[in-house]
Amino acid sequence: MTDHPPTHLDTALDRSVVLGYSRIGFRLRSRAWTPLPPQALKGRNALVTGANSGIGKAIATGLADLGATVTLAVRDTSRGDAAAAEIAAAVPEAAIGVQRCDVADLADVRRFAADFLERTDRLDVLVHNAGVMPSSRTESEQGHELCLATHVLGPILLNELLSPALARAAGAQVILMSSGGMYTQALHPDDLEYRADDYRGATAYARSKRMQVALTPVLADRCAEDGVSVSSMHPGWVDTPGVATSLPRFRTLTRPLLRSPAEGADTAIWLAATEGIPSGRFWHDRQIRPEHYLRRTHEKQADRESLWQFCAAATGITFR
């Protein structure tokens, strides 16, 4: 299901990148969108990682505005509490909680998941939004490259550990926040930890986002028997604190075109609140998008399987 059938204009915007990923594309496309029903998520529970600023905070705000009870999973609870206060000011009836979770630290993910399951019986929406872009190669507590740990291993483990709560929801939605930058990268099954080449934070980020998209159908198959839908998406070019810190030159050059965090968050909120979403697909601006535009980025099925086997071993979950 999509909000509106794609048009030639929509496709042209997407292929142009600059227009499609900017606020121009969002504003042109959104004219045809149907507003979400008020209180569409009333009575549902949502969890958003990395929700203390930027797109994550905007997603949490949007979910709360639709009636969901939202947990912000953050590394810094003081910043999380500040974000929760801002959300409550914007949405006076918001039900917001804050819990600490360092998604890159697999031990902390296990601790968080056990605590969350004690507090919450059912989870209807899980948004994997936490992100990093280190300036130099950095490793997690378990010795994994930080982008890989944050964007891939942590979310996979969190999904697995929270699967009982997801299964108890009727049609739960899992959403991975990827990036349009993944279009420039292929999988590197022989160098998943990014040791062989000269390290660049932006490249590491894009590589790990490619991994997210490559694994989305795998996770969708794994979750299917529980009635859980898994989607990945990219938000376009968004003016966030992370972009300002990690990509200052890009922000300076494109700032007039950058989307607001709320515009970047729209598709995640729409996916969370829309029934009949096909599982295992990649989205942008409420439309299914191709996973590849460049021939050199295409992976073989064996590459996806190798990546999944690596992730299963790294996180200690059952490979199947």
URLIN-V386178 format. One record per residue. N is the residue number from 0. RES is the residue in three letters. PHI is phi in radians with two decimals (none if undefined). Layout:
BEGIN
n:res:phi
N:RES:PHI
N:RES:PHI
END
This chain:
BEGIN
n:res:phi
0:MET:none
1:THR:-2.19
2:ASP:-1.21
3:HIS:-2.80
4:PRO:-0.98
5:PRO:-1.12
6:THR:-2.03
7:HIS:-1.08
8:LEU:-1.11
9:ASP:-1.06
10:THR:-1.11
11:ALA:-1.11
12:LEU:-1.07
13:ASP:-1.11
14:ARG:-1.24
15:SER:-1.31
16:VAL:1.12
17:VAL:-0.98
18:LEU:-1.30
19:GLY:-1.19
20:TYR:-1.56
21:SER:-1.55
22:ARG:-1.14
23:ILE:-1.09
24:GLY:-1.06
25:PHE:-1.07
26:ARG:-1.24
27:LEU:-1.18
28:ARG:-1.24
29:SER:-1.17
30:ARG:-1.06
31:ALA:-1.69
32:TRP:-1.44
33:THR:-1.52
34:PRO:-1.04
35:LEU:-1.21
36:PRO:-1.11
37:PRO:-1.00
38:GLN:1.06
39:ALA:-1.09
40:LEU:-1.97
41:LYS:-1.00
42:GLY:1.46
43:ARG:-1.85
44:ASN:-1.87
45:ALA:-2.28
46:LEU:-2.27
47:VAL:-2.19
48:THR:-1.52
49:GLY:1.05
50:ALA:-1.78
51:ASN:-1.56
52:SER:-2.85
53:GLY:0.98
54:ILE:-1.12
55:GLY:-1.05
56:LYS:-1.15
57:ALA:-1.16
58:ILE:-1.10
59:ALA:-1.03
60:THR:-1.09
61:GLY:-1.12
62:LEU:-1.16
63:ALA:-1.12
64:ASP:-1.14
65:LEU:-1.59
66:GLY:1.76
67:ALA:-1.29
68:THR:-1.51
69:VAL:-2.04
70:THR:-1.83
71:LEU:-1.61
72:ALA:-1.73
73:VAL:-2.40
74:ARG:-1.33
75:ASP:-1.96
76:THR:-1.22
77:SER:-1.16
78:ARG:-1.20
79:GLY:-1.12
80:ASP:-1.11
81:ALA:-1.13
82:ALA:-1.13
83:ALA:-1.06
84:ALA:-1.13
85:GLU:-1.15
86:ILE:-1.14
87:ALA:-1.11
88:ALA:-1.20
89:ALA:-1.39
90:VAL:-2.23
91:PRO:-0.97
92:GLU:-1.60
93:ALA:-1.10
94:ALA:-1.87
95:ILE:-2.17
96:GLY:-2.20
97:VAL:-2.21
98:GLN:-2.36
99:ARG:-1.43
100:CYS:-2.75
101:ASP:-1.63
102:VAL:-1.09
103:ALA:-1.30
104:ASP:-1.73
105:LEU:-1.12
106:ALA:-1.15
107:ASP:-1.24
108:VAL:-1.08
109:ARG:-1.12
110:ARG:-1.07
111:PHE:-1.06
112:ALA:-1.08
113:ALA:-1.08
114:ASP:-1.16
115:PHE:-1.10
116:LEU:-1.18
117:GLU:-1.23
118:ARG:-1.57
119:THR:-2.27
120:ASP:-1.40
121:ARG:-2.32
122:LEU:-2.20
123:ASP:-1.61
124:VAL:-2.39
125:LEU:-2.20
126:VAL:-1.95
127:HIS:-1.54
128:ASN:-2.02
129:ALA:-0.94
130:GLY:-2.56
131:VAL:-2.46
132:MET:-2.52
133:PRO:-1.20
134:SER:-1.35
135:SER:-2.44
136:ARG:-1.08
137:THR:-2.25
138:GLU:-2.01
139:SER:-1.35
140:GLU:-1.04
141:GLN:-1.62
142:GLY:1.51
143:HIS:-1.75
144:GLU:-0.93
145:LEU:-1.14
146:CYS:-1.12
147:LEU:-1.03
148:ALA:-1.13
149:THR:-1.34
150:HIS:-1.64
151:VAL:-2.16
152:LEU:-1.17
153:GLY:-1.02
154:PRO:-1.05
155:ILE:-1.08
156:LEU:-1.15
157:LEU:-1.09
158:ASN:-0.97
159:GLU:-1.11
160:LEU:-1.21
161:LEU:-1.60
162:SER:-1.02
163:PRO:-1.07
164:ALA:-1.23
165:LEU:-1.12
166:ALA:-1.15
167:ARG:-1.35
168:ALA:-1.50
169:ALA:-1.51
170:GLY:1.27
171:ALA:-1.08
172:GLN:-2.05
173:VAL:-1.95
174:ILE:-2.26
175:LEU:-1.81
176:MET:-1.46
177:SER:-1.66
178:SER:-2.68
179:GLY:-1.10
180:GLY:-1.09
181:MET:-1.15
182:TYR:-1.09
183:THR:-1.53
184:GLN:-2.13
185:ALA:-1.77
186:LEU:-1.19
187:HIS:-2.18
188:PRO:-1.07
189:ASP:-1.59
190:ASP:-2.57
191:LEU:-1.15
192:GLU:-1.57
193:TYR:0.97
194:ARG:-1.84
195:ALA:-1.39
196:ASP:-1.80
197:ASP:-1.06
198:TYR:-1.39
199:ARG:-2.29
200:GLY:-1.01
201:ALA:-1.13
202:THR:-1.22
203:ALA:-1.03
204:TYR:-1.05
205:ALA:-1.15
206:ARG:-1.07
207:SER:-1.20
208:LYS:-1.23
209:ARG:-1.09
210:MET:-1.06
211:GLN:-0.97
212:VAL:-1.20
213:ALA:-1.11
214:LEU:-1.56
215:THR:-1.00
216:PRO:-1.13
217:VAL:-1.14
218:LEU:-1.13
219:ALA:-1.08
220:ASP:-1.11
221:ARG:-1.16
222:CYS:-1.59
223:ALA:-1.06
224:GLU:-1.17
225:ASP:-1.63
226:GLY:1.26
227:VAL:-1.77
228:SER:-1.66
229:VAL:-2.12
230:SER:-2.29
231:SER:-2.09
232:MET:-2.76
233:HIS:-2.21
234:PRO:-1.60
235:GLY:1.48
236:TRP:-1.56
237:VAL:-2.17
238:ASP:-1.47
239:THR:-2.17
240:PRO:-1.00
241:GLY:-1.13
242:VAL:-1.15
243:ALA:-1.05
244:THR:-1.40
245:SER:-1.59
246:LEU:-2.27
247:PRO:-1.09
248:ARG:-1.19
249:PHE:-1.02
250:ARG:-1.11
251:THR:-1.10
252:LEU:-1.29
253:THR:-1.97
254:ARG:-0.91
255:PRO:-1.10
256:LEU:-1.73
257:LEU:-1.21
258:ARG:-1.35
259:SER:-1.34
260:PRO:-0.96
261:ALA:-1.12
262:GLU:-1.18
263:GLY:-1.15
264:ALA:-1.41
265:ASP:-0.96
266:THR:-1.14
267:ALA:-1.08
268:ILE:-1.13
269:TRP:-1.10
270:LEU:-1.05
271:ALA:-1.11
272:ALA:-1.82
273:THR:-2.00
274:GLU:-1.44
275:GLY:1.39
276:ILE:-1.23
277:PRO:-1.18
278:SER:-1.40
279:GLY:1.49
280:ARG:-1.94
281:PHE:-1.97
282:TRP:-2.19
283:HIS:-2.71
284:ASP:0.86
285:ARG:1.10
286:GLN:-2.31
287:ILE:-1.19
288:ARG:-2.09
289:PRO:-1.10
290:GLU:-1.41
291:HIS:-2.42
292:TYR:-2.12
293:LEU:-2.00
294:ARG:-1.04
295:ARG:-1.22
296:THR:-1.61
297:HIS:-1.15
298:GLU:-1.91
299:LYS:-1.49
300:GLN:-1.02
301:ALA:-1.09
302:ASP:-1.20
303:ARG:-1.10
304:GLU:-1.13
305:SER:-1.13
306:LEU:-1.09
307:TRP:-1.11
308:GLN:-1.10
309:PHE:-1.06
310:CYS:-1.13
311:ALA:-1.09
312:ALA:-1.16
313:ALA:-1.17
314:THR:-1.67
315:GLY:1.37
316:ILE:-1.69
317:THR:-1.27
318:PHE:-1.46
319:ARG:-2.69
END
